[in-house]
Amino acid sequence: MGSLVRPAGLFCIACIAACGSAAAVVATPCAPQASLAAPAAASDHERATASAASVAPGGTVTLTVTVKGDASFQADCAAPLQMSISDATGVTVDGPTPAPERGSRCGTVHVAAAASETYSVQWTPDASLPSGIYSVTLILGDLAPLQLAIPVRTVAGGCG
């Protein structure tokens, strides 16, 4: 039996066995998905970003809001950065915001003109969450909420 020469790229291999003969190997290229940029959103003094373009159920993505000065805001000390996550139908799919990072400023926060203040939370989608795009609303104190569209994918790439 000859050897299989595999061109560069991703391929899905299907083996078809015929009764009483050697197995035939058929290589079919699969279409890799375009690389996605990590989600981001911004308003006057704040910018929200995600650490990755997508996340797998059970995986973790870090969500960050950075405030650039000259700005002031009130932030709850129990959870300065809060998040709410909903599916495409608007149903909330995740519980309360995790505890704040150590050293997060709260109460009345003033950010000087040349300074910035950063707050982060992590989201770990439940392992049973279906693939889809989820709306993550990040709320830092009394500043305007920012929304990120985070794809949750059960299969990385385009072959599966």
Secondary structure, DSSP 8 states (H G I E B T S, - for coil): -------SS-EEEEEE--TTS--EEEEEE----------EEE-SSEEEEESSS-B-TT--EEEEEEEESSEEEEE-TT-SEEEEEE-TTS-B-S-S-----TT---EEEEE-TT-EEEEEEEE---TT--SEEEEEEEEETTS--EEEEEEE-SS-SS--
